Amino acid sequence: MTGDARFEDGAERPLRLKALAADDLPVLSALVQDAVFPASEMRWDRTHRRFAVLLNRFRWEDHPAALRRGRPVERVQSVLAVEDVLGVASLGVPRGDADTVLSLLSVGFEPGEDGTGTVLLTLAGDGALRLSVETLEVTLRDVTRPYAAPSGRAPEHPEG
């Protein structure tokens, strides 16, 4: 057989996860930790009440296998989408500089009344995005084949 292998041909499939309760978010948050993205890849569609960001996600779920097999660690482009968004606020996110690269540290949820609440996207460098939501619905979906991480290594978090 000639040609490149397709992502779908491997034993692993692209991730497609949905968080509908606060208890669902830790797994999703762990999978997007250290994802990077240009500020230009964030979109809030007010009409459809949807906030989405195209991430370059480190494949934490593949990291142990890559180490065992001595192959490069990988990243993959993924869409992180939050539904039923009523409003978006940011702190420490540069406005007007679409080329600024941001790093996502975690995704959390602060419940409000009657199912409402705030999805909190915590960014490196003390930045954050607060998404006021009517209900909690967060999805993560891989949209490209994995590729070798340009740095050639896993992200690190030095104790400090």
C-alpha positions in Angstrom: 0.0 0.0 0.0 1.4 3.4 -0.9 0.5 6.9 0.3 0.1 8.5 3.7 -1.8 6.7 6.4 -5.1 8.3 7.3 -6.0 9.3 10.9 -9.1 7.1 10.6 -7.0 4.1 9.7 -5.3 4.0 13.1 -6.6 2.3 16.2 -7.3 5.7 17.8 -10.1 7.9 16.6 -10.4 11.7 16.7 -11.7 12.9 20.0 -15.4 13.9 20.2 -16.3 14.8 23.8 -19.2 16.7 25.3 -19.5 18.1 28.9 -23.1 18.7 30.0 -22.4 18.7 33.8 -19.6 20.3 35.9 -18.4 16.7 36.8 -17.7 16.2 33.0 -15.3 19.1 32.7 -12.1 17.8 34.5 -11.5 15.2 31.7 -12.1 17.7 29.0 -10.0 20.3 30.8 -7.1 17.9 31.2 -7.2 17.1 27.4 -7.0 20.8 26.4 -4.3 21.8 29.0 -1.4 23.5 27.2 -3.4 24.0 23.9 -2.2 27.0 22.0 -4.0 29.2 19.6 -3.8 32.7 18.0 -6.2 35.2 19.4 -7.7 35.4 15.8 -9.0 31.9 16.2 -11.6 32.8 18.8 -15.2 33.5 17.7 -18.4 34.4 19.5 -21.5 34.0 17.4 -24.1 36.1 19.3 -26.9 35.0 17.0 -26.4 31.3 17.6 -25.0 31.9 21.2 -21.9 29.9 20.5 -18.3 30.6 21.4 -15.7 28.5 19.6 -11.9 28.4 19.4 -9.6 26.5 17.1 -6.9 25.0 19.3 -3.6 23.3 18.6 -4.0 20.7 21.4 -1.2 18.6 22.8 -2.3 15.0 22.7 -2.0 14.1 26.4 -3.9 10.9 25.8 -1.2 9.7 23.3 1.8 10.9 25.3 2.5 7.6 27.2 2.3 5.6 23.9 4.6 8.0 22.1 7.2 7.7 24.9 6.9 3.9 25.0 7.3 3.6 21.2 10.0 6.2 20.9 8.1 8.3 18.4 7.4 12.1 18.4 4.8 13.5 20.7 1.8 15.0 18.9 -0.6 17.9 18.6 -3.9 18.0 16.8 -6.2 20.8 15.8 -9.4 20.7 17.8 -12.5 22.9 18.1 -13.5 23.8 21.7 -17.1 25.0 21.5 -19.4 26.4 24.3 -23.1 26.6 23.5 -25.9 28.8 25.0 -23.4 31.7 25.6 -25.1 34.9 26.8 -22.0 37.0 27.2 -18.2 37.0 26.9 -15.7 38.9 29.1 -11.9 38.7 29.0 -9.1 39.6 31.3 -5.5 39.9 30.3 -6.3 39.0 26.6 -4.7 41.6 24.3 -7.3 43.2 22.0 -6.6 44.1 18.5 -3.5 41.8 18.1 -4.8 38.8 16.3 -1.3 37.3 16.1 -0.9 37.0 19.8 -0.6 33.3 20.7 -2.5 32.2 23.8 -2.1 29.1 25.9 -5.1 27.4 27.5 -4.4 26.0 31.0 -7.9 24.9 32.1 -11.6 24.9 31.6 -13.9 25.3 34.6 -17.5 26.0 35.5 -18.9 28.3 38.2 -22.6 27.4 38.7 -25.2 30.1 38.9 -28.9 29.8 39.6 -31.3 27.5 37.7 -28.6 25.8 35.6 -26.9 29.0 34.5 -23.3 29.7 35.2 -19.9 30.8 33.9 -17.5 28.7 31.9 -14.0 29.9 32.8 -11.2 29.5 30.3 -7.9 30.1 32.2 -5.0 31.2 30.1 -1.3 31.3 30.8 0.0 34.7 31.9 -3.0 35.5 34.1 -5.4 35.8 31.2 -9.0 34.5 31.3 -12.2 34.3 29.3 -15.5 34.3 31.2 -18.4 32.9 29.2 -21.9 33.5 30.8 -24.0 30.5 29.8 -27.7 29.6 30.1 -26.8 25.9 30.4 -23.5 24.0 30.5 -22.6 22.5 27.1 -19.0 22.3 26.1 -17.7 20.1 23.2 -14.2 19.2 22.1 -13.7 17.8 18.7 -10.5 17.0 16.8 -10.7 18.3 13.3 -7.3 17.3 11.7 -4.9 14.4 11.8 -2.3 14.5 14.6 1.0 16.0 13.7 4.5 15.9 15.4 4.7 18.6 18.0 7.0 21.4 16.6 8.8 21.6 19.9 9.4 17.8 19.9 8.5 17.6 23.5 5.7 17.6 26.0 4.8 20.9 27.7 6.2 21.3 31.2 5.0 23.2 34.3 8.0 23.9 36.5 7.2 24.1 40.2 7.5 27.6 41.3 
